Amino acid sequence: MIYIDQKITTWERFGIDDEHKDALFQFMKENPSFTSLDLYDWAHVQGYDPHSERIEGAEETVDPYENNRQATIEIIQDEEPLWNNSPESCFPTDFTFCGTGI
């Protein structure tokens, strides 16, 4: 089987009751470098079991230049890479694949 893996960005959402707004803002103030996982963990501490949902229509593909010149599309067969779109890759854009004899 040949697999095509792609990197995307998307938005996810989970809810917090209005009554926790002040506590949320206090957490944010005390942790100015918080991540989304920090917010998720904070919600657990507050007694929530946050369930994230993807926001429909918010998915976008990522260009290698937006990803530190790392691949954002990879073609793989039997766990072996056949091609990727990284500008640093040994896979030329004329589709002569490195190490595969193709």
C-alpha positions as CSV (number, residue, x, y, z in Angstrom):
1,M,0.0,0.0,0.0
2,I,1.2,3.5,-0.8
3,Y,0.3,6.2,1.7
4,I,0.3,9.9,1.2
5,D,0.8,11.8,4.4
6,Q,0.1,15.5,4.6
7,K,0.7,18.1,7.2
8,I,-2.2,20.5,7.8
9,T,-3.2,23.2,10.2
10,T,-6.6,23.2,11.8
11,W,-8.6,24.8,14.6
12,E,-10.1,22.8,17.5
13,R,-12.4,23.9,20.2
14,F,-13.4,22.8,23.7
15,G,-15.8,24.7,26.0
16,I,-15.5,26.1,29.5
17,D,-18.5,27.3,31.5
18,D,-18.9,31.0,31.8
19,E,-18.5,30.8,35.6
20,H,-14.8,29.9,35.1
21,K,-14.0,32.9,33.1
22,D,-12.2,34.8,35.9
23,A,-10.2,31.7,36.8
24,L,-9.3,31.2,33.2
25,F,-8.1,34.7,32.8
26,Q,-6.1,34.4,36.0
27,F,-4.4,31.3,34.7
28,M,-3.6,33.1,31.5
29,K,-2.1,36.1,33.4
30,E,0.0,33.8,35.6
31,N,1.2,31.8,32.7
32,P,1.8,34.2,29.8
33,S,3.6,31.6,27.7
34,F,0.8,29.0,28.0
35,T,0.1,26.6,25.2
36,S,-3.2,25.0,24.1
37,L,-2.2,21.9,26.0
38,D,-1.7,24.0,29.1
39,L,-5.3,25.2,28.8
40,Y,-6.5,21.7,28.3
41,D,-4.6,20.6,31.4
42,W,-6.0,23.6,33.3
43,A,-9.5,22.6,32.3
44,H,-8.9,19.1,33.7
45,V,-7.8,20.6,37.0
46,Q,-11.0,22.6,37.1
47,G,-13.0,19.3,36.9
48,Y,-13.8,19.4,33.2
49,D,-13.3,16.5,30.8
50,P,-12.7,18.7,27.8
51,H,-13.5,17.1,24.5
52,S,-11.9,18.9,21.6
53,E,-13.8,19.1,18.3
54,R,-12.3,20.2,15.0
55,I,-13.9,23.3,13.6
56,E,-15.2,22.3,10.2
57,G,-13.8,24.1,7.2
58,A,-10.7,25.4,9.2
59,E,-8.2,22.9,7.7
60,E,-5.4,24.3,5.6
61,T,-2.5,22.7,3.9
62,V,1.0,23.8,5.0
63,D,3.8,24.8,2.6
64,P,7.3,23.6,3.4
65,Y,8.5,27.2,3.7
66,E,5.9,27.7,6.5
67,N,7.3,24.5,8.2
68,N,11.0,25.4,8.5
69,R,11.7,23.9,5.1
70,Q,10.6,20.5,6.3
71,A,8.3,18.2,4.2
72,T,4.6,18.7,4.4
73,I,3.7,15.9,1.9
74,E,5.3,12.5,2.0
75,I,4.6,9.5,-0.1
76,I,5.5,6.2,1.7
77,Q,5.3,2.6,0.7
78,D,6.0,-0.3,3.1
79,E,7.2,2.2,5.7
80,E,9.9,3.5,3.2
81,P,9.8,7.1,1.9
82,L,9.4,7.4,-1.8
83,W,9.1,11.1,-2.1
84,N,8.6,14.3,-0.1
85,N,8.2,18.0,-1.0
86,S,10.9,19.4,1.2
87,P,13.2,21.8,-0.6
88,E,16.1,20.2,1.4
89,S,15.1,16.7,0.3
90,C,17.2,14.5,-1.8
91,F,14.1,13.8,-3.9
92,P,14.3,16.0,-7.0
93,T,11.2,17.6,-8.4
94,D,11.6,15.8,-11.7
95,F,10.4,12.7,-9.7
96,T,13.7,10.7,-10.0
97,F,13.5,9.2,-6.5
98,C,16.6,8.9,-4.4
99,G,17.7,5.4,-3.7
100,T,14.7,3.7,-5.3
101,G,16.1,3.2,-8.8
102,I,13.1,5.0,-10.3
